[in-house]
């Protein structure tokens, strides 16, 4: 193959686009599915003091719903839309906020710090 062959139109090989998600620039984003919804339903039902934080779509992920329990334990999953996330929270009687406006709660950061500390000191 000559050096300039790679720039010729006919000699390039085509790369197929991945399926199963939305295409945003050079990134393919996986859409939410039933497994995500089931996880959120289960998670809300097993914890108390849960609040929902709706995170907007970005270049690398779709809309996500961050659920944070009273002790800071949290989970995040993709959801179909911002409206769906707020409706989900209303259905489960969980307060919901726009994360871009209010930010992430301090108790979640504290929980992450505690978990990180526990991983550093196994056996305590």
Secondary structure as a PSIPRED ss2 file (coil, helix, strand):
# PSIPRED VFORMAT (PSIPRED V4.0)

   1 X C   1.000  0.000  0.000
   2 X C   1.000  0.000  0.000
   3 X H   0.000  1.000  0.000
   4 X H   0.000  1.000  0.000
   5 X H   0.000  1.000  0.000
   6 X H   0.000  1.000  0.000
   7 X H   0.000  1.000  0.000
   8 X C   1.000  0.000  0.000
   9 X C   1.000  0.000  0.000
  10 X C   1.000  0.000  0.000
  11 X C   1.000  0.000  0.000
  12 X C   1.000  0.000  0.000
  13 X C   1.000  0.000  0.000
  14 X C   1.000  0.000  0.000
  15 X C   1.000  0.000  0.000
  16 X C   1.000  0.000  0.000
  17 X C   1.000  0.000  0.000
  18 X C   1.000  0.000  0.000
  19 X C   1.000  0.000  0.000
  20 X C   1.000  0.000  0.000
  21 X E   0.000  0.000  1.000
  22 X E   0.000  0.000  1.000
  23 X E   0.000  0.000  1.000
  24 X E   0.000  0.000  1.000
  25 X C   1.000  0.000  0.000
  26 X C   1.000  0.000  0.000
  27 X E   0.000  0.000  1.000
  28 X E   0.000  0.000  1.000
  29 X E   0.000  0.000  1.000
  30 X E   0.000  0.000  1.000
  31 X C   1.000  0.000  0.000
  32 X C   1.000  0.000  0.000
  33 X C   1.000  0.000  0.000
  34 X H   0.000  1.000  0.000
  35 X H   0.000  1.000  0.000
  36 X H   0.000  1.000  0.000
  37 X H   0.000  1.000  0.000
  38 X H   0.000  1.000  0.000
  39 X H   0.000  1.000  0.000
  40 X H   0.000  1.000  0.000
  41 X H   0.000  1.000  0.000
  42 X H   0.000  1.000  0.000
  43 X H   0.000  1.000  0.000
  44 X H   0.000  1.000  0.000
  45 X H   0.000  1.000  0.000
  46 X H   0.000  1.000  0.000
  47 X C   1.000  0.000  0.000
  48 X C   1.000  0.000  0.000
  49 X C   1.000  0.000  0.000
  50 X C   1.000  0.000  0.000
  51 X E   0.000  0.000  1.000
  52 X E   0.000  0.000  1.000
  53 X E   0.000  0.000  1.000
  54 X E   0.000  0.000  1.000
  55 X E   0.000  0.000  1.000
  56 X C   1.000  0.000  0.000
  57 X C   1.000  0.000  0.000
  58 X C   1.000  0.000  0.000
  59 X C   1.000  0.000  0.000
  60 X C   1.000  0.000  0.000
  61 X C   1.000  0.000  0.000
  62 X C   1.000  0.000  0.000
  63 X C   1.000  0.000  0.000
  64 X E   0.000  0.000  1.000
  65 X E   0.000  0.000  1.000
  66 X E   0.000  0.000  1.000
  67 X E   0.000  0.000  1.000
  68 X E   0.000  0.000  1.000
  69 X C   1.000  0.000  0.000
  70 X C   1.000  0.000  0.000
  71 X C   1.000  0.000  0.000
  72 X C   1.000  0.000  0.000
  73 X C   1.000  0.000  0.000
  74 X E   0.000  0.000  1.000
  75 X E   0.000  0.000  1.000
  76 X E   0.000  0.000  1.000
  77 X E   0.000  0.000  1.000
  78 X E   0.000  0.000  1.000
  79 X C   1.000  0.000  0.000
  80 X C   1.000  0.000  0.000
  81 X C   1.000  0.000  0.000
  82 X H   0.000  1.000  0.000
  83 X H   0.000  1.000  0.000
  84 X H   0.000  1.000  0.000
  85 X H   0.000  1.000  0.000
  86 X H   0.000  1.000  0.000
  87 X H   0.000  1.000  0.000
  88 X H   0.000  1.000  0.000
  89 X H   0.000  1.000  0.000
  90 X H   0.000  1.000  0.000
  91 X H   0.000  1.000  0.000
  92 X C   1.000  0.000  0.000
  93 X C   1.000  0.000  0.000
  94 X C   1.000  0.000  0.000
  95 X E   0.000  0.000  1.000
  96 X E   0.000  0.000  1.000
  97 X E   0.000  0.000  1.000
  98 X E   0.000  0.000  1.000
  99 X H   0.000  1.000  0.000
 100 X H   0.000  1.000  0.000
 101 X H   0.000  1.000  0.000
 102 X H   0.000  1.000  0.000
 103 X C   1.000  0.000  0.000
 104 X C   1.000  0.000  0.000
 105 X C   1.000  0.000  0.000
 106 X H   0.000  1.000  0.000
 107 X H   0.000  1.000  0.000
 108 X H   0.000  1.000  0.000
 109 X H   0.000  1.000  0.000
 110 X H   0.000  1.000  0.000
 111 X H   0.000  1.000  0.000
 112 X H   0.000  1.000  0.000
 113 X H   0.000  1.000  0.000
 114 X H   0.000  1.000  0.000
 115 X H   0.000  1.000  0.000
 116 X H   0.000  1.000  0.000
 117 X H   0.000  1.000  0.000
 118 X H   0.000  1.000  0.000
 119 X H   0.000  1.000  0.000
 120 X H   0.000  1.000  0.000
 121 X C   1.000  0.000  0.000
 122 X C   1.000  0.000  0.000
 123 X C   1.000  0.000  0.000
 124 X C   1.000  0.000  0.000
